[in-house]
Amino acid sequence: MSRLLPACLAALLLVPGVARAEDRLPTIPPAQYSPEQKQAAEAFEATRKTPVFGPFEPLMHSPEVMSLARSMGDYLRYKPKIGTTLSELVILVNARHWTQDYEWYVHAPIAKKVGIAPETIAAIRDGRRPTGLPEDQETAYDFTAELLQNKRVSDATFARAEKLFGKPGVVDLTAVSGYYTFLAMELNVARYPLPKDGTPLPRLPE
């Protein structure tokens, strides 16, 4: 069944009225940037040391939002109070929840590099609760999964997170989910394409 998925997606894109990625929020060539877009792109490259890429490409249609998103990402991606290992775990849980292929494509290799076990990554990819996690990873996973599924967090789960991370850490833990949910939404709305060497996430039952 999974082998048929790419063909099914390709067939869907041929259906009249179905917008392709390039028809929704296409990547804007730098030569066509407005003055505001050019300023936002220059600030992005000065901070990230790379041209605008990935989820920030569709956001360039609203350069003000793109710049604010980049600024928040500068902190949540690289300096969160929970550390980058836990933040990458949280990003994967969000990518899986939103079935966001590009987000997963970028962050699964990073998660592995920062210490998330391959079997944990595989479990999240397949929609399973990972087992044998260190206490901090288990707490971050449970907090994030509960927040995404229930739209709130129980007292018991909050208490576990607060004990390990403190109130500032709980704020950042929640913020990472909010930020990567936002990016996943934008990417899904844009139908941002997966690179040719990427593999779509398994599609889970709704």
C-alpha positions as CSV (number, residue, x, y, z in Angstrom):
1,M,0.0,0.0,0.0
2,S,2.8,2.5,1.0
3,R,4.5,1.9,-2.4
4,L,1.3,3.2,-4.1
5,L,1.3,6.4,-2.1
6,P,3.6,8.5,-4.3
7,A,1.7,7.5,-7.4
8,C,-1.6,8.3,-5.7
9,L,-0.3,11.7,-4.8
10,A,0.9,12.4,-8.3
11,A,-2.5,11.4,-9.7
12,L,-4.2,13.7,-7.3
13,L,-2.1,16.6,-8.6
14,L,-3.5,15.9,-12.1
15,V,-7.1,16.4,-11.0
16,P,-8.6,19.6,-12.3
17,G,-9.1,22.2,-9.5
18,V,-6.4,20.7,-7.2
19,A,-3.8,23.3,-6.6
20,R,-0.2,22.3,-6.9
21,A,2.4,23.7,-4.5
22,E,3.7,26.1,-7.2
23,D,0.2,27.5,-7.6
24,R,-0.5,28.2,-3.9
25,L,2.4,30.0,-2.2
26,P,5.2,29.6,-4.7
27,T,8.8,30.4,-3.9
28,I,9.5,34.0,-5.0
29,P,12.6,34.4,-7.0
30,P,14.9,37.0,-5.2
31,A,15.0,39.1,-8.4
32,Q,11.2,39.6,-7.9
33,Y,11.3,40.6,-4.3
34,S,9.6,43.7,-3.2
35,P,11.6,46.2,-1.1
36,E,10.1,44.7,2.0
37,Q,10.8,41.1,0.9
38,K,14.4,42.1,0.0
39,Q,14.9,43.6,3.5
40,A,13.5,40.6,5.2
41,A,15.6,38.2,3.1
42,E,18.8,40.2,3.8
43,A,18.1,40.1,7.6
44,F,17.4,36.4,7.4
45,E,20.7,35.7,5.6
46,A,22.6,37.9,8.0
47,T,21.3,36.0,11.0
48,R,21.1,32.4,9.6
49,K,24.1,32.6,7.3
50,T,22.0,31.1,4.5
51,P,19.4,32.4,2.0
52,V,15.7,32.0,2.8
53,F,14.8,28.3,2.7
54,G,12.2,25.8,3.6
55,P,9.1,27.0,5.5
56,F,10.3,30.6,5.2
57,E,9.9,30.5,1.5
58,P,6.1,30.5,1.5
59,L,6.2,32.9,4.4
60,M,8.0,35.4,2.2
61,H,4.6,36.3,0.7
62,S,4.2,38.1,4.1
63,P,7.7,39.3,4.9
64,E,6.7,40.8,8.2
65,V,5.4,37.4,9.4
66,M,8.5,35.7,8.0
67,S,10.8,38.0,9.9
68,L,8.9,37.5,13.2
69,A,8.9,33.8,12.7
70,R,12.6,33.7,11.9
71,S,13.3,35.7,15.1
72,M,11.3,33.3,17.3
73,G,12.9,30.4,15.6
74,D,16.4,31.8,16.3
75,Y,15.6,31.2,20.0
76,L,13.4,28.2,20.0
77,R,15.5,26.2,17.6
78,Y,18.9,27.0,19.0
79,K,18.6,28.2,22.6
80,P,15.5,26.9,24.3
81,K,15.7,26.3,28.1
82,I,14.9,22.6,27.6
83,G,18.0,22.2,25.4
84,T,18.2,21.2,21.7
85,T,17.9,17.4,22.2
86,L,14.5,17.7,23.8
87,S,13.4,20.4,21.4
88,E,14.2,18.2,18.4
89,L,12.2,15.4,20.0
90,V,9.3,17.8,20.4
91,I,9.7,19.0,16.7
92,L,9.4,15.4,15.5
93,V,6.2,14.8,17.6
94,N,4.7,17.9,16.0
95,A,5.8,16.9,12.5
96,R,4.2,13.5,12.9
97,H,1.0,15.0,14.4
98,W,0.6,17.3,11.4
99,T,2.0,14.8,8.9
100,Q,4.5,17.4,7.8
101,D,6.9,15.7,5.4
102,Y,9.4,18.6,5.0
103,E,9.6,19.3,8.7
104,W,10.3,15.6,9.3
105,Y,12.8,15.5,6.5
106,V,14.8,18.3,8.0
107,H,14.6,17.4,11.7
108,A,14.8,13.6,11.9
109,P,18.5,13.6,10.9
110,I,19.2,16.5,13.4
111,A,17.3,14.6,16.1
112,K,19.6,11.6,15.6
113,K,22.7,13.8,15.7
114,V,21.7,15.4,19.0
115,G,21.1,12.1,20.7
116,I,17.5,10.9,20.0
117,A,17.7,7.1,19.6
118,P,16.9,5.7,16.1
119,E,14.2,3.4,17.6
120,T,12.6,6.5,19.2
121,I,12.5,8.3,15.9
122,A,11.1,5.2,14.1
123,A,8.3,4.9,16.8
124,I,7.3,8.5,16.4
125,R,7.4,8.2,12.6
126,D,5.1,5.2,12.7
127,G,2.7,6.8,15.2
128,R,3.7,4.7,18.2
129,R,4.6,5.8,21.7
130,P,8.4,5.2,22.1
131,T,9.5,3.1,25.0
132,G,12.6,3.0,27.1
133,L,13.1,6.8,27.0
134,P,15.2,8.7,29.5
135,E,13.1,10.5,32.0
136,D,13.5,13.9,30.4
137,Q,12.6,12.6,26.9
138,E,9.7,10.7,28.2
139,T,8.3,13.7,30.0
140,A,8.8,16.0,27.0
141,Y,7.1,13.4,24.8
142,D,4.2,12.8,27.0
143,F,3.7,16.6,27.6
144,T,3.7,17.3,23.9
145,A,1.6,14.3,22.8
146,E,-1.0,15.2,25.4
147,L,-1.0,18.8,24.4
148,L,-1.5,18.0,20.8
149,Q,-4.1,15.3,21.3
150,N,-6.1,16.8,24.1
151,K,-5.4,20.5,23.5
152,R,-4.4,20.9,27.1
153,V,-2.1,19.2,29.7
154,S,-3.2,17.4,32.9
155,D,-2.0,18.5,36.3
156,A,0.0,15.3,36.7
157,T,1.8,15.8,33.3
158,F,2.4,19.5,34.1
159,A,3.9,18.6,37.5
160,R,6.3,16.2,35.9
161,A,7.5,18.7,33.4
162,E,7.8,21.5,36.0
163,K,9.8,19.3,38.3
164,L,12.3,18.6,35.5
165,F,12.4,21.8,33.6
166,G,11.0,24.5,35.9
167,K,8.3,27.0,34.9
168,P,10.6,28.7,32.3
169,G,11.3,25.3,30.7
170,V,7.6,24.4,30.6
171,V,6.9,27.7,28.8
172,D,9.7,26.9,26.2
173,L,8.5,23.3,25.9
174,T,5.0,24.6,25.0
175,A,6.4,27.3,22.7
176,V,8.4,24.8,20.6
177,S,5.2,22.9,19.9
178,G,3.4,26.1,19.1
179,Y,6.1,27.3,16.8
180,Y,6.5,24.1,14.9
181,T,2.7,23.7,14.7
182,F,2.6,27.1,13.1
183,L,5.3,26.1,10.5
184,A,3.7,22.8,9.8
185,M,0.4,24.6,9.2
186,E,2.0,27.0,6.8
187,L,3.9,24.2,4.9
188,N,0.7,22.1,4.7
189,V,-1.3,25.0,3.4
190,A,1.4,25.9,0.9
191,R,1.8,22.2,-0.1
192,Y,5.5,22.9,0.2
193,P,7.2,20.1,-1.8
194,L,9.4,17.4,-0.3
195,P,12.9,17.3,-1.8
196,K,13.4,14.5,-4.3
197,D,15.5,12.4,-1.9
198,G,12.9,12.6,0.8
199,T,10.4,9.9,1.8
200,P,6.8,11.0,2.8
201,L,5.8,10.1,6.3
202,P,3.4,7.1,6.5
203,R,-0.2,8.3,6.3
204,L,-2.0,7.3,9.5
205,P,-5.7,6.7,10.0
206,E,-7.5,9.9,10.9
